[in-house]
Amino acid sequence: MTEGLPGTQCSRAGCRELAVWRVLWRNPRIHTEDRRKVWVACDEHVGYLREFLAARSFPVEVDALSEAGR
């Protein structure tokens, strides 16, 4: 398991685990290229959230959650 930031909870519905990943995405139909939304994810749900967004053809990036990226 990757180390997360205290008080940061996974964005997956119903999950209360510590988030350790940032999932950066945008809906190109409504967001300009410089705007990105951020979800945070635990180890268990990072793949699920990434695939959920990718299946909708949303540009998505995943990186480690850190104090600098919070």
Residue pairs with C-beta under 8 A, 6 or more apart in sequence:
1 20
1 43
2 20
2 21
2 43
2 64
3 20
4 18
4 19
4 20
4 42
4 65
5 18
5 19
5 65
5 66
5 67
5 70
6 18
8 18
8 19
8 40
8 65
8 70
9 15
9 16
9 17
9 18
9 19
9 40
10 16
10 17
10 18
10 19
10 40
10 41
10 42
10 44
10 45
11 19
11 23
11 39
11 40
11 41
11 45
11 49
12 41
12 42
12 45
12 48
12 49
15 42
15 44
15 45
17 42
17 43
17 44
17 45
18 42
19 40
19 41
19 42
19 65
20 41
20 42
20 43
20 46
20 64
20 65
21 40
21 41
21 42
21 43
21 46
21 62
21 63
21 64
21 65
22 38
22 39
22 40
22 41
22 62
22 63
22 64
22 65
22 69
23 38
23 39
23 40
23 41
23 46
23 49
23 50
23 53
23 60
23 61
23 62
24 36
24 37
24 38
24 60
24 61
24 62
24 63
25 36
25 37
25 39
25 53
25 58
25 59
25 60
25 61
26 33
26 35
26 36
26 37
26 58
26 59
27 37
27 56
27 58
28 57
28 58
28 59
31 37
39 49
40 65
41 48
41 49
41 62
46 62
50 60
50 62
53 60
54 60
63 69
